[in-house]
Amino acid sequence: MPVVAIIGGTGRLGSALARRWVEAGYRVVIGSRTPARAREAARTLGAAGGSIAEAVLASEVVMLAVPYACHDALLAEIDDTLDGRILLEPVVPVDPADPTRALAVPGGSVAAAAQARLGRGVRVVAAFQTVAAKHLRSDAARLDMDVLVCGNDRSACRLVLHLVEAAGLRGWLAGPIANAAASEALAPVLRHLNREYGLGGAGLRVVAPGRS
Ligand SMILES: NC(=O)c1ccc[n+]([C@@H]2O[C@H](COP(=O)([O-])OP(=O)(O)OC[C@H]3O[C@@H](n4cnc5c(N)ncnc54)[C@H](OP(=O)(O)O)[C@@H]3O)[C@@H](O)[C@H]2O)c1
């Protein structure tokens, strides 16, 4: 089992995944701009915590669970320490003033732009964009939701599939990192459905009628 750093693991998505991964037996390191905040969050989650640099260096998988608005600056801060690691991208580019509205991103998607920028030495995998953190915070061991996993390196995607399963979700190998644009665009659509129909955390389910 790889050590997983969650940068922004003090927040909604990161802390919810951290709890589930720790319960599944993964070693998780929370990274924060405020190391004391990371250590406090880690203490309640059964994880380790520290600065962003400490979390990256301690891990094999680095998840950037931070808002889109600060993603690129954060990546610039750590990019020279990511070589050889898997970068897990759950970031959804939305209008901060209206999270039901998708934003056009240079490079096609946050994850594809990160892969283009970092090169082959860092294996970028996109996942979790369509899962509402509120469900991950529930006590239910299994959640009736699917996760699309996109990336150019199959073994990295398989490793992330295990993290998806460990979080109580069902994962699908959904193609190269170019396909992450679809997952990133689906998230604001789901949020719009929540608002329009009062769904409270709509998710994704892959169906194949006629297949048993
Ligand atoms: N929430 C969800 O349901 C959900 C679902 C799917 C995908 N996502 C995506 O996952 C990412 C995290 O979402 P979230 O809801 O967990 O975010 P969040 O709770 O608003 O923030 C997560 C963490 O990001 C760090 N952060 C906030 N502003 C920052 C800044 N200006 N510079 C650097 N770090 C900053 C903070 O950590 P420190 O202060 O400790 O550094 C914060 O605890 C987003 O890109 C979102 O689109 C979220």
The ligand as a Gaussian input file, in Angstrom:
#p B3LYP/6-31G(d) Opt

LIG

0 1
 N      -16.020000      19.128000      -1.581000
 C      -16.448000      18.243000      -2.468000
 O      -17.545000      17.664000      -2.316000
 C      -15.605000      17.911000      -3.692000
 C      -15.986000      16.824000      -4.491000
 C      -15.205000      16.495000      -5.602000
 C      -14.097000      17.268000      -5.921000
 N      -13.774000      18.343000      -5.139000
 C      -12.589000      19.138000      -5.483000
 O      -11.612000      18.872000      -4.496000
 C      -10.870000      20.074000      -4.208000
 C      -10.976000      20.348000      -2.710000
 O      -12.326000      20.633000      -2.403000
 P      -12.783000      20.945000      -0.903000
 O      -14.237000      21.182000      -0.940000
 O      -12.226000      19.904000       0.003000
 O      -11.995000      22.323000      -0.657000
 P      -11.918000      23.202000       0.665000
 O      -12.440000      22.435000       1.832000
 O      -12.515000      24.537000       0.360000
 O      -10.343000      23.443000       0.801000
 C       -9.441000      22.363000       0.964000
 C       -8.131000      22.889000       1.513000
 O       -7.443000      23.644000       0.525000
 C       -6.551000      24.520000       1.177000
 N       -6.681000      25.852000       0.598000
 C       -7.779000      26.632000       0.578000
 N       -7.517000      27.807000      -0.030000
 C       -6.228000      27.764000      -0.380000
 C       -5.335000      28.678000      -1.019000
 N       -5.770000      29.889000      -1.445000
 N       -4.056000      28.300000      -1.235000
 C       -3.623000      27.083000      -0.832000
 N       -4.422000      26.161000      -0.205000
 C       -5.695000      26.516000       0.013000
 C       -6.943000      24.560000       2.661000
 O       -5.958000      23.817000       3.376000
 P       -4.916000      24.525000       4.375000
 O       -5.509000      25.827000       4.846000
 O       -4.797000      23.518000       5.483000
 O       -3.660000      24.692000       3.599000
 C       -8.261000      23.832000       2.678000
 O       -8.500000      23.135000       3.887000
 C      -11.488000      21.198000      -5.054000
 O      -10.690000      21.416000      -6.190000
 C      -12.852000      20.642000      -5.449000
 O      -13.259000      21.105000      -6.721000
 C      -14.494000      18.676000      -4.024000

